[in-house]
Amino acid sequence: MNQEELKKIKLFSARIRLDVLKMLTHIGYGHLGGSMSIVELMSVLYGRQLRFDPQNPKWEDRDMVVLSKGHSGPAWYSALAESGFFDKEVLYTLNAGGTILPSHPDRNLTPGVDMTTGSLGQGTSAAAGIALAMKRLHQNDRYVYLICGDGELNEGQCWEAFSFIAHYKLNNCIVFIDENKRQLDGYTKDIIDPQDIKAKMESFGFHTLRVKGDDEQCIDDAINEVKKIKDQAVCIVLDTVKGQGVEYFEKLEKNHSVKFTTDELKQAADEAIAKLEETVAKGEQ
């Protein structure tokens, strides 16, 4: 990316992060931590890498995203809205009755969502199947972008799917692992230590990179690099922080799902929103 392109992508990241905070504070609760840690990934995907048409969400030649860690849906919904799949005002209906934006993604409700997820691990198998189908249909210029969480790797289904992807050398399924080091019940190392995720993926047969998950340039470069791999499964491990991009929420112990019930939490969110609004306003000038 040149400097102008990078500036636009960073502005996209700021918009997504701002949307996430606004929609979650609007309803008073939500999966903040894991949504924030994939913001930069989403801005690179929808701002740089994905082939899609918001006016034709079911376009046959589109790339597909499978957000296996479905509780991070707010970040995805923002990226979709910012990309024109639906009006941004719809973001404020998150989790409401009759919404097209349920707590976890639903392909029957949300334009741009191709796979329903929520039960952790299941998205990995779905992505593997989609990638294999694309290969067998000789759709060699299409990609599936599979996004998993490090806590999700507790699920054995993930490793079964990774074995499948590696065995069939599905290089068209780019696996992202959001290593934000926390899950619902605490730190991943205290619950089931994932050890060296990069080394584990390599042992399964993946060409694996580990990059800073808050650096859009690094993410974009990594995607470009793995797209050059022709005869091996590929994975990018994102070194992230849960609650990424807002120091208060990065340090908040229980930031997996936040309820804005105290003055301190509300003030922290309001201050972050004000700062991001200023960033976005400057970026748009």
N, C-alpha and C positions, 0 to 999 in steps of 0.2 A: 504494500500500500504506500502511496505517496502521502505527504503530510496533509493534503486537503482531504483525501479519502479517509485517512485515519481520524481526522477531526470530525468528519461526518459520522463515523462509526461510534466514536466516543460520545457524541451527542445522542445517538440512538440508544446507547447504553444508559445514559442519564435519563432519557425519556422512559425507558422500560422501568428503571429503578423507581422513578417518580410515580409512575402508574401503579406499581405494586404497592407502594406505601399508601397512596391515595385510596385505592380500592379496599385495602385491608383495614385502614382506619375508618373508612366509611361504614363498613359492616361491624367493626369493633373487634375483629379477631381474624386469624388465618395463618397459613403456613408461610411465615416470613423467611426463616433462615435458609431453607433449601431453595426458595424462589430467588433470593438475592444472590446466591452463589452461582447461579447459571445465567445471570443477566448478560455478562460479556459474551458468553457462548451464543446466546440467542441473538444478540445484535450482530455478531459475525455471520451467523447462519442466514438470518433474514436480510441482512444488509449487504452480504458479500457472496455467499456460497450457494444458497438454495436456488433451485429452479422451480418457480411457482407462478401462478396467475391468480391473484385475489378475486378477479372477476369470474374465474372458472376454477373453483377449488378442486374439482374432480378431474381436471385436465390429465389426460392419460399419460403424458410425458413428464409429469411433475416428479420432483424428488419427494421423499416422505420423511417425516419426523416421527419417531416413537419415543415419547417421554415416559420411560418405564417408571421413573420416580414421579408418579402422577400427582403427588401432593404439591409439586412445584408448579402446578398449572397456572397460577397467577402470572408468572414471568412469561409463560408461553402465550397466554391470552393477550398480554400487553403487546408482545411482538406481532401477533396476528392483527390486532387492532391498529397498531402503528403502521402495518404493512398494507392496510386497506381491506382486510377480509370482512370487517364489520365496523360500525361506528364506535368511536372511543367511549361514548356515553354508556354503551352496553356494559363496559367494565364495572360500572357501579351497581350492576345487578348480580354480581358474583354471589353465588349460593342462595339467591332469593328464589321464591317460588315461581316456577314457570320460566326461569332463566335459561339462556343457551350456554351459560358458563357455570357448570356445576363445580363442586369442590375438586373433583378429579375429572380429567378430560374424557369426553364422550363423543365418539365419532358420529353418532346419530344426532347430536345437538349443535356442535360448534363447527362453523365453516373453517376449513384448514386443518382440522384434526382428523387424522386417518386411522388412529388406533385408540380405542378405549383402554385406559390404564388406571391403576389404583392399587390393585392387589400386587404387592411388590414381587418382582421377578418375572411376572408374566409377559411384560413388554419385551423382554429379551428373546423369548421364544417366538413371539409374533414377528419381531424384526428379522429374525433368522429366516422364518418362512417367507416373508415378503422378499428378502434379498435373494433367496434361492429361486423363487418364482420369476423374478426379474432376469436372473441368469438364464433360466431355461427358456424364457421368451426372447432371449437375445437382446434384451434392453440394456445394452452395455454402457449407455451414457446416463443411466439413472442411479441415484444413490438413496440409501436408507440411513438416516442419522439416528442412532440409538443412544439415548441419554439415560445413564444409570447413576444411582447414588452409591457411595461407599458403604453406607449402612445396609443398603439393599443387597449387598454381596453376601450377607448372612444367609440369603436364600439359595438353596442348592440348585434351584431351577436356573439361576444365572449361569452357573458353571456348566450345567448340561448344555445350555444354549451356546455358551462360548466354545465348548468342545465341538458342537455341530458347525458353528461358523468357521472355526479353524480347520476342521476336517475338510469341508467343502470349499475352503479358500475363498470365502465370500468377501472379497476386498471391496465390494460395493456396499457393504454394511460397515459404516464408520462408527465404531463403539467409543462413546465418551463416558468416562467414569468421573463423576464429580466427587473428588476426594476432599470434602470439607471437614472431615475428621469427627463429625458428630452425627448422632441419630436421635430418634425420639427419646430414648432412655438415658442418653449421656454420650460420652466419648466412645468412638468405635473401638479404640484400643482397650477399653475397660470391659466392653461387652463381648465382642469376639474380635480379637486383634487381627486386622486384615494383613498385617505385616507389609511386605513390599509389594504393592499391587502391580507395579510395572513388571517386576520380576515374575510374578505369578502369571500375568497375561502372556509374557514371553515364553514361559514354560508350557503354556497351552498352545503355543504356535503362532502368536500374534506378533507382528511388527508393531512395537509399542513406543510411543513418545510420552514424555512427561513435561508439561509446560505450566507456566503461571496462568492460573485461571481467571485472573483479573486483567490480563494483558491482551487486548484485542489483536495486536500485531502478531504476537506469539501464537495465538489460537489460529489465526488465518494462515500463517506460515506453516503450522503443523498440518492443517487440513490439506493445504497444497502439496505438502511432502507425502502424506500417506496416499493421496490420490495417484501418485506415481508408482505405487506398489501394485504389481499386476498378478502375482501368484502366491499371495499370502493374506491372511486376515489381518486387519489393522485396528489399532486402539490408540486413543489419546487420553491420558490421565491428566485431569485438570487439578492442579494444586490450588485449592480455594479455601475460603474461610466462610463458615456458616454465618449468614447475616451480612455478607460481603458488601462493602461500599459505604456502610454507616457504622462508625466506630462504636457507638453505644450498643447497637444490636449485635455487633461482632463479639462484644465482651459480655453480653447478657447470657447468663448461664442457661436458662431455658428459652432458647430462641427458635426451637423447631416450629412450634405453633404458639403465636403470641396473642394474648388477650389484652386489649388496651383498656384496662380497668383501673389503673392508678394515674394520678396526676403526673408522676415521673415518666411513665411510659408514653402518655399522651404528649407531654412536652417534648420528649426526645423525638417522637415521630413528627411533630409539628415543625421542630427546628430542622430536621432532615429534609422535610418537604420544602420548606422555605429556601434552604440552601440549594436543593436540586432545581427548584423553579428558577432561581437566579442563574444557575449554570446553563439551563436550557435557554433562557431568555438571551443570555450573552452569545450562546452558540448559534442562535437563529438570526442574529444581527448581521 
